[in-house]
Amino acid sequence: MKLLHKLTLRSEYEEVEKLEGLLNKLQKELGFDDELYARLMLAVSEAATNAIVHGNKLEGSKKAVIEAYHDGTKLTFVTTDEGEGFEPDALPDPIAEENLFNTSGRGVFLMKEYADEVLFEDNGRKLTLSFDLD
């Protein structure tokens, strides 16, 4: 896999807006359609938000890093944070009846719906999202 772009974000909500520029560059370079762009925007912004808010706890001294890789058939985003980590398998099911009206808790679910592959490593501090380009 070839690293195409690396984006380092401060742990502030506004930093997530920088994803649009990254995805615009990638769309120009790789020529994917608007439907994939929308899937990428949703899933990668969830990953960035989770890293900044839940991982780094909005601590200004901590960074979240998003790297975009391409291998010819797949576009992969690796998001890392400097938080304490978490157990992805222990997250409550957001579509369980008791959680349906919660105002948060759907990010990982949405990433799994929109990405072709989702992998958590390093105690949840490293998230890999892959999208098939064919």
C-alpha positions in Angstrom: 0.0 0.0 0.0 1.2 3.4 -0.9 0.7 6.3 1.5 -1.0 9.1 -0.4 -1.8 11.7 2.3 -1.3 12.2 6.1 -3.5 14.6 8.1 -2.7 15.5 11.7 -5.5 16.9 13.7 -5.5 18.8 17.0 -8.1 17.5 19.5 -10.8 20.1 18.7 -14.2 19.5 17.0 -13.4 22.0 14.2 -10.4 20.0 13.0 -12.8 17.4 11.5 -13.7 19.9 8.8 -10.2 19.4 7.3 -11.3 16.0 6.1 -13.3 17.6 3.3 -10.0 18.9 1.7 -8.4 15.5 2.1 -11.3 13.7 0.5 -11.5 16.3 -2.4 -7.8 15.7 -3.1 -8.3 11.9 -3.1 -11.3 12.1 -5.4 -9.3 14.2 -7.9 -6.4 11.8 -7.7 -8.3 8.5 -7.8 -11.5 9.5 -9.7 -14.0 7.8 -7.5 -17.7 8.6 -7.7 -19.8 10.9 -5.4 -21.5 7.9 -3.8 -18.1 6.6 -2.5 -17.2 10.1 -1.5 -20.3 10.3 0.7 -19.5 6.9 2.3 -15.9 8.0 2.9 -17.0 11.3 4.4 -19.4 9.7 6.8 -17.1 6.9 8.0 -13.8 8.8 8.1 -15.4 11.8 9.9 -16.8 9.4 12.5 -13.3 7.9 12.9 -11.8 11.3 13.3 -14.5 12.5 15.7 -14.1 9.4 17.8 -10.3 9.8 18.0 -10.6 13.5 19.0 -13.6 13.2 21.4 -13.5 9.7 22.9 -9.8 8.8 22.4 -8.1 12.1 23.1 -10.9 13.5 25.3 -10.5 16.9 23.5 -7.1 17.4 25.2 -5.3 20.1 23.3 -1.9 18.5 23.7 -3.0 15.3 22.0 -3.2 14.7 18.2 -5.2 12.4 16.0 -3.6 11.2 12.7 -5.3 10.1 9.6 -3.3 8.4 6.9 -4.8 7.5 3.5 -3.3 4.6 1.6 -4.0 3.2 -1.9 -3.1 -0.2 -3.3 -4.8 -0.1 -6.7 -8.0 -1.7 -5.7 -8.6 -0.4 -2.2 -8.5 3.0 -0.4 -7.6 2.6 3.3 -7.7 5.1 6.1 -5.7 4.5 9.3 -6.7 6.7 12.2 -4.7 6.8 15.4 -5.2 8.7 18.6 -3.2 9.2 21.8 -6.0 8.1 24.2 -6.2 5.3 26.7 -8.0 3.0 24.3 -11.2 1.0 24.7 -12.6 -2.4 24.0 -14.5 -2.2 20.7 -16.4 -5.5 21.3 -17.8 -4.1 24.6 -19.7 -1.2 22.9 -23.5 -1.3 23.4 -25.5 -2.3 20.4 -26.9 1.0 19.0 -29.9 -0.6 17.4 -30.9 -2.5 20.5 -34.3 -1.2 21.7 -32.9 0.4 24.9 -30.3 2.4 22.9 -32.5 3.6 20.0 -33.0 7.1 21.4 -29.5 7.7 22.6 -27.9 10.8 21.2 -24.6 9.1 20.6 -23.0 5.7 20.3 -23.6 4.9 16.6 -20.2 5.8 15.2 -18.7 2.4 15.1 -21.9 0.9 13.9 -22.0 3.4 11.0 -18.4 2.8 10.1 -19.1 -0.9 9.9 -22.1 -0.1 7.6 -20.2 2.2 5.2 -16.7 0.8 5.1 -15.9 -2.6 3.4 -13.6 -3.5 6.2 -13.1 -2.2 9.8 -10.2 -3.2 12.0 -9.4 -2.0 15.5 -5.9 -2.5 16.9 -3.7 -1.3 19.8 -6.6 -1.5 22.3 -8.8 0.6 20.0 -6.3 3.5 19.5 -5.7 2.5 15.9 -8.6 2.1 13.5 -8.3 0.9 9.9 -11.2 1.5 7.4 -10.9 0.0 3.9 -13.1 0.8 0.9 -13.1 -1.3 -2.3 -12.6 0.9 -5.4 -13.9 -1.6 -8.0 
